[in-house]
Amino acid sequence: MKSEEAINDFMSHIDAMRSLIGFVTVLPVTMPHVMTVLTEQQRKNIYEHCVIPWINFNRELYSKPDMYVDAPTPTPVDPNCSPLEL
């Protein structure tokens, strides 16, 4: 019975990987098309409110190389921070 469970777990893992591969291959094909059918104002709203904060967050994160090289020193988290910042 254990081998049957292992096979089912493996197949579940394979299904999850297929879903991930599907997402990764469809996103680059779909997203440019979606961005071309949006109006200039819609693109501006998406870019300014979503993309720019994400870029700034990554810049701030990568400007702390000690986070990746030195021993972990957790930064305290503000419980009132927004989901994007969290």
N, C-alpha and C positions, 0 to 999 in steps of 0.2 A: 504494500500500500504506500510505503514511503517513496518508492520510485515513481509512482503515479503522481504523487503530490509534487515531486521535484520536476517532473515533466510539465505539469500544469503551471508551476511557477516559472519555468523556463519559457514556456509559450506565452505567458502573460508578459514576461520581460521582452520577448521578441515583438509582441504587439505594441508595447509602449515605445520601443525603439523605432518601429515602423511609423508610428504617429509622429514622433519627433523628427524623423527624416522627412516625412511628408510636410511638416510645418516649415522646416528649414529650407526645403526646396521650393515650396509654394510662395513663401513670404517675399523673397526678392523679385519674383515675377509679378506678384499681385500689387505690392505696395507702390511701385512707381506708377502703375496704371491708376490706382486710386488717387494718388497725388495729382495726376494730370487731369482728372475729371472734377476736382474740387475747384471752387472759385479762388481767386487770389486772396480774398478776405478769409475764406476757410483755411487755406494753407497758412496764412499769416497767423491765424488764431491757434492752429495746431502747433506750428513751429515755435511761436513765442511762449506759449503756455506749457508746452510739453518738452520739446526738444532742447531749448536753451537751458531750462533748469537742470535737465539731465546732464547736459554737457558741463555745466558749472559744477554740479555735484561730483562728476568724475574728475574734473580738474582739481578740485579740492582734495578728493580722495587720493589721487596719484601724486599730489604734492607732499605727501607724507610717506616718504620711502621707508622710514623707520618702522612703519606698520608691517612691512613685508620682510624686512631684513632682521631686525632685532627681535628679542623675545616679545611675546604679546603684551601690550600694555593697553588694556581696554579703555576706550574713551567713554565717559559716562553718557547715557542717553537721556535726553529730556523727555519725560512722559507726555508732554504736550506737543511734541513735534509732529509735523504733517506726515502722512503715509509716504510721500515721495522722499522726504528727508530720512525717514526711518529705514 
